[in-house]
Amino acid sequence: MHGFRADRAFDGAGMLAGGALVLVEDGAIVGVEAGTAAAPHGCPVTYLPGTTLLPGLIDTHTHLCGDSSVGTLDRLAGRDPDELDATIDAALAAHLRRGVTTVRDLGDQSWSVVDRHRGERPDRPRVLAAGPPLTSVGGHCADMGGATRGVAGLRRAVRERAERGADLVKVMTSGGVATAGTDIHACQFDLDEIRAVVDEAHRAGLPVTGHAHALDAVRQCLAAGVDGIEHCSCTTPAGAVTPPDLAAGIAAAGIAVCPTLGFDLGGLSALDGPGHAAAARQVEQHLAERRPQVRQLYEAGVDLISGVDSGIHPVKPHGGLAESVIDLVGCGVPAVTALASATGRAAQACGLAGRTGRLRPGLDADLLLVDGDPATDITALRAVRAVVRHGRPVA
């Protein structure tokens, strides 16, 4: 048995008054005591004064095959398995160093994550994986290998994902920024096709999350009964707009929304001078548009979860989940709610509420200690002091 003590503690849903002493044994949490409680006789305790103890973070939207370089998604189709594995290993190590103990991969190349990296290993984050995302022929991220058409083809593709051991199904319901020639304002499938994906996936016991930038694609996702929506930008050619009835409908349906916030402007150093300035302007313009929209979703009662879309661009590095949580607070979401979006709420959305995301006896001992108090200064989430995975310090 080993104890981890901190002056403050967030249990995945709220702050614990007076901190906590978390006892772990054989990879699991076996006790959560008051911060001043005495440890069992002979139990060593790690105490880092001034820190806050939290559950390990969960990045609900990552692309482990991407190395966060410019144009990385465009080069995936030409990479061999050994190259992909090396990139995935480096991505997982980067996540773990920054306190991310679970990742949900929402689009790999040629089944590389599903076939060789999903599941549990105590020396790296837990991996959930969707495999190549379902997309239209020539559609967003079609080069990953998930392009298909028609109701029958989509049903077959969903069954293939179930047979290969995917944890969920990702479907590209609109175009995307990262794929030239696709339209972020337009749907890639009709409603019957998306309903077929959801029906077939649910028959197989798999949840469905839909990539949706376009307003009409978000409406489609709601009507089809998806379990999650990625981005949820609600874009139109005239600008982004989220009708109040749509936000209310998403909330009433219990759909988890990952706005894919989280931009590390330090990554812009990878771009040249003019490119750096232009990208910085684009990021700030994007955030200016998203802040009121994400606040509207929060105020409507939508279940918000955190995920970066990490790996796709220099401003989207692996391990950057703290920036996603910080950006949520910048949108007007309370700090404690934002912290839950990357812990307890994220675990619930990923089907892991019985495994991780909370400081609770019986759950896996995935822990994070940061300097300061993220409940009063959310940027403290950047100040990682220690990471514990399956009961063992790993960073």
C-alpha positions in Angstrom: 0.0 0.0 0.0 1.1 3.6 -0.7 -0.5 6.9 0.1 -0.6 10.2 -1.8 -1.4 13.2 0.2 -2.2 16.8 -1.0 -3.3 20.0 0.6 -6.2 20.2 -1.9 -8.1 17.5 -3.9 -10.6 17.4 -6.7 -12.4 14.1 -6.8 -13.6 14.2 -10.4 -16.9 16.0 -9.5 -16.0 18.6 -6.9 -13.3 19.9 -4.5 -12.8 17.9 -1.2 -12.5 20.3 1.7 -9.1 20.0 3.5 -7.4 18.0 0.8 -7.1 14.2 0.7 -5.0 11.2 1.5 -5.5 8.6 -1.3 -4.4 5.1 -0.5 -3.5 2.8 -3.4 -2.7 -0.9 -3.6 -2.3 -3.3 -6.5 -3.1 -0.6 -9.0 -6.4 0.4 -7.4 -7.6 3.1 -5.0 -8.4 1.5 -1.7 -9.2 4.5 0.4 -9.9 8.2 0.2 -9.3 9.9 3.5 -9.2 13.4 4.9 -6.1 15.3 4.1 -5.0 15.3 7.7 -5.8 11.6 8.3 -3.0 9.3 9.5 -1.8 6.7 7.1 -2.1 3.0 8.1 0.9 1.8 10.1 3.9 1.1 7.8 2.3 2.7 4.7 4.7 5.1 3.0 3.2 8.4 1.9 4.1 10.8 -0.9 3.3 14.4 0.2 4.0 17.3 -2.1 3.2 20.5 -0.2 1.1 23.1 -2.1 -0.3 20.6 -4.6 -3.7 19.6 -5.7 -4.5 15.9 -6.2 -6.9 15.0 -9.1 -7.8 11.9 -11.0 -5.7 11.4 -14.1 -6.9 13.4 -17.1 -8.8 11.9 -20.0 -8.3 13.3 -23.5 -11.5 12.3 -25.3 -10.3 13.3 -28.8 -6.9 12.5 -30.1 -5.2 11.2 -33.2 -2.2 9.2 -32.1 -1.0 8.6 -35.6 -0.5 12.4 -36.1 2.8 13.9 -35.0 1.4 17.5 -34.7 3.5 18.6 -37.6 2.2 20.8 -40.5 0.3 18.6 -42.9 0.6 15.4 -40.8 -2.7 14.0 -41.8 -1.9 14.4 -45.5 1.1 12.1 -45.1 -0.5 9.3 -43.1 -1.4 7.1 -46.1 2.3 6.7 -47.1 3.6 5.7 -43.7 4.6 2.2 -42.9 3.5 0.3 -39.7 6.9 0.8 -37.9 6.7 4.6 -38.5 3.2 4.7 -37.3 4.0 2.7 -34.2 6.9 5.0 -33.3 4.7 8.1 -33.7 1.9 6.5 -31.5 4.4 5.5 -28.8 5.8 9.0 -28.7 2.3 10.5 -28.6 1.3 8.3 -25.7 4.5 9.2 -23.8 3.7 12.9 -24.3 0.2 12.5 -22.9 1.4 10.7 -19.8 4.1 13.3 -19.0 1.3 15.9 -18.8 -1.0 13.9 -16.6 -3.2 12.3 -19.3 -3.8 8.7 -18.2 -6.5 7.8 -20.7 -6.9 8.8 -24.3 -9.7 8.2 -26.8 -8.3 7.9 -30.4 -11.0 9.1 -32.9 -9.3 8.2 -36.1 -6.3 6.1 -36.9 -4.5 5.0 -40.1 -5.0 1.5 -41.3 -6.2 0.2 -37.9 -2.8 0.9 -36.4 -4.2 2.0 -33.0 -7.0 -0.6 -32.8 -4.9 -3.5 -33.8 -1.7 -2.8 -31.9 -2.2 -0.1 -29.2 -5.6 -0.1 -27.7 -6.2 -1.4 -24.2 -4.3 -1.3 -20.9 -0.6 -1.0 -20.2 0.6 0.3 -16.8 3.4 2.3 -18.3 1.3 4.4 -20.7 -2.2 5.8 -20.9 -5.2 3.6 -21.3 -6.3 3.7 -25.0 -9.8 3.6 -26.4 -9.9 3.5 -30.2 -12.4 4.0 -33.0 -10.3 2.8 -36.0 -10.5 4.6 -39.3 -13.4 7.1 -39.1 -16.4 6.4 -41.3 -16.5 9.1 -44.0 -17.8 9.6 -47.5 -15.8 8.8 -50.6 -13.4 11.6 -51.0 -14.6 13.0 -47.7 -12.9 14.3 -44.6 -10.0 12.0 -43.6 -10.9 9.5 -46.4 -7.2 8.7 -46.6 -7.4 7.0 -43.2 -9.2 4.1 -44.9 -12.8 4.5 -43.7 -14.5 5.9 -46.9 -17.8 4.2 -47.7 -21.2 4.9 -49.2 -24.8 3.9 -48.8 -26.7 2.4 -45.9 -25.6 -1.2 -46.6 -22.0 -0.2 -46.9 -22.1 1.8 -43.7 -23.7 -1.1 -41.8 -21.0 -3.4 -43.0 -18.3 -0.9 -42.0 -19.8 -0.7 -38.5 -19.8 -4.5 -38.2 -16.2 -4.6 -39.2 -15.3 -2.2 -36.4 -17.1 -4.3 -33.9 -15.4 -7.5 -35.2 -12.0 -5.9 -35.0 -12.4 -4.7 -31.4 -13.0 -1.0 -31.8 -14.3 0.7 -28.7 -16.6 3.1 -30.5 -17.6 4.3 -34.0 -16.6 7.7 -35.3 -18.5 9.1 -38.3 -17.6 12.2 -40.2 -21.0 13.9 -40.7 -19.6 17.1 -42.2 -16.4 18.1 -44.0 -13.4 19.2 -42.1 -10.7 21.9 -42.0 -7.8 19.4 -42.4 -9.0 17.8 -45.7 -8.8 19.9 -48.8 -11.9 19.8 -51.0 -14.4 19.1 -48.3 -17.0 21.5 -47.1 -17.3 22.2 -43.4 -20.7 23.8 -44.0 -22.2 20.7 -45.6 -23.3 17.2 -44.6 -21.4 14.2 -45.9 -24.2 11.7 -45.5 -28.0 11.9 -45.4 -30.0 11.3 -42.3 -31.0 7.7 -43.1 -27.3 6.8 -43.5 -26.4 8.3 -40.1 -29.3 6.6 -38.5 -28.1 3.3 -40.0 -24.6 3.8 -38.4 -26.2 4.5 -35.0 -28.6 1.6 -35.2 -25.9 -0.9 -36.3 -23.4 0.3 -33.7 -25.9 0.2 -30.9 -26.9 -3.4 -31.9 -23.2 -4.2 -31.5 -23.0 -2.4 -28.1 -20.8 0.4 -29.5 -21.4 4.1 -28.9 -21.2 6.5 -31.8 -19.7 10.0 -31.9 -20.1 12.3 -34.9 -17.7 14.8 -36.2 -19.9 17.8 -37.0 -18.9 21.3 -38.0 -21.9 22.2 -40.1 -25.1 23.3 -38.4 -27.1 20.8 -40.5 -24.7 18.0 -39.5 -25.2 18.8 -35.9 -28.9 18.7 -36.4 -28.4 15.4 -38.2 -26.5 14.0 -35.3 -29.2 14.9 -32.8 -31.9 13.4 -35.0 -30.0 10.2 -35.6 -29.4 9.6 -31.8 -25.6 9.7 -31.6 -24.0 9.4 -28.2 -21.4 12.2 -28.8 -20.7 15.2 -31.0 -17.2 16.3 -31.8 -16.6 20.0 -32.5 -20.3 21.0 -32.6 -19.3 24.2 -34.3 -22.7 24.8 -36.0 -21.1 26.6 -39.0 -23.0 28.0 -41.9 -21.6 30.0 -44.9 -22.9 33.1 -43.1 -21.1 32.2 -39.8 -21.6 30.0 -36.8 -25.0 29.9 -35.1 -26.5 27.6 -32.5 -30.3 27.9 -32.4 -31.5 27.7 -28.7 -33.8 24.8 -29.5 -30.8 22.8 -30.9 -28.7 23.4 -27.8 -31.7 22.4 -25.6 -32.3 19.3 -27.7 -28.7 18.2 -27.4 -28.9 18.7 -23.6 -32.2 16.8 -23.3 -30.8 13.9 -25.3 -27.8 13.6 -23.0 -25.3 13.8 -25.9 -21.8 14.5 -24.8 -20.2 17.4 -26.7 -16.4 17.8 -27.1 -15.8 21.3 -28.5 -12.1 20.4 -29.2 -10.7 23.5 -27.7 -7.1 23.7 -26.6 -4.6 25.6 -28.6 -0.9 25.7 -27.8 0.4 28.8 -29.5 3.9 27.7 -28.7 3.5 25.3 -31.5 3.4 28.1 -34.0 7.1 28.3 -33.8 7.1 25.5 -36.3 5.8 27.8 -38.9 7.7 30.5 -40.8 7.3 34.2 -40.0 4.2 35.1 -42.2 2.7 31.7 -41.5 3.1 32.2 -37.8 1.3 35.5 -37.7 -1.5 34.2 -39.9 -2.0 31.1 -37.8 -2.1 33.1 -34.6 -4.8 35.4 -36.1 -6.8 32.3 -37.2 -6.6 30.7 -33.7 -7.7 33.9 -32.0 -10.6 34.5 -34.5 -11.7 30.9 -34.0 -11.7 31.2 -30.2 -13.5 34.5 -30.5 -16.3 32.8 -32.4 -16.4 29.7 -30.2 -16.3 31.3 -26.8 -20.0 32.6 -26.8 -21.1 29.4 -28.6 -19.6 27.1 -26.0 -20.9 29.2 -23.2 -24.4 28.9 -24.8 -24.0 25.1 -24.8 -23.0 25.1 -21.2 -25.8 27.4 -20.1 -28.3 25.1 -22.0 -27.1 22.2 -19.9 -25.1 20.3 -22.5 -22.7 17.8 -21.2 -19.3 19.2 -22.2 -16.2 17.0 -22.2 -12.6 17.9 -23.0 -10.5 16.8 -25.9 -7.9 18.5 -28.0 -8.0 16.9 -31.4 -4.3 16.4 -30.6 -1.8 15.3 -33.2 -3.3 17.1 -36.2 -1.3 20.5 -36.2 1.5 22.2 -34.3 -1.1 24.0 -32.1 -2.6 20.7 -31.2 0.2 18.7 -29.5 -0.2 15.5 -27.7 -0.4 16.1 -24.0 -2.0 19.5 -24.4 -5.3 18.7 -22.6 -4.7 21.3 -19.9 -5.2 24.0 -22.6 -8.6 22.5 -23.6 -9.7 22.8 -19.9 -8.3 26.3 -19.6 -10.1 27.4 -22.8 -13.4 26.0 -21.4 -13.0 28.4 -18.4 -12.2 31.1 -20.9 -15.6 30.4 -22.4 -17.3 31.1 -19.1 -17.5 27.5 -17.8 -16.8 27.3 -14.0 -13.4 25.9 -13.2 -14.8 22.9 -11.3 -17.1 22.0 -14.2 -14.2 22.3 -16.6 -12.1 20.0 -14.4 -14.9 17.5 -14.4 -15.0 17.7 -18.2 -11.5 16.1 -18.3 -12.1 13.6 -15.4 -15.4 12.4 -14.1 -17.6 13.6 -17.0 -15.1 12.4 -19.6 -15.0 8.9 -18.0 -18.8 8.7 -18.1 -18.9 9.7 -21.7 -16.2 7.1 -22.6 -18.0 4.3 -20.7 -15.2 4.2 -18.1 -17.1 5.5 -15.0 -16.4 2.2 -13.3 -12.7 2.3 -14.0 -11.3 5.9 -13.8 -12.1 9.6 -13.6 -12.9 9.8 -9.9 -11.0 9.5 -6.6 -13.1 6.6 -5.4 -12.2 3.2 -3.8 -12.3 0.5 -6.3 -11.3 2.6 -9.3 -7.9 2.4 -11.0 -5.2 4.5 -9.2 -4.7 7.0 -12.0 -3.7 10.3 -10.3 -2.3 13.7 -11.1 -0.7 16.2 -8.7 -0.3 19.8 -9.8 1.2 22.8 -8.1 -1.4 25.4 -7.0 -5.2 25.3 -7.0 -6.8 24.8 -10.4 -10.2 25.6 -8.8 -9.2 29.2 -8.4 -6.5 29.4 -11.1 -7.2 26.9 -13.9 -3.7 27.5 -15.3 -2.3 25.5 -12.4 -3.3 22.5 -14.5 -0.1 23.1 -16.5 2.1 22.8 -13.4 2.4 19.0 -13.3 4.3 17.7 -10.3 3.6 14.0 -10.4 1.6 11.5 -12.5 0.5 8.1 -11.2 -0.7 5.4 -13.5 -2.2 2.2 -12.1 -0.7 3.0 -8.7 2.8 3.7 -9.9 4.5 7.1 -10.3 5.4 7.4 -14.0 6.3 11.1 -14.2 
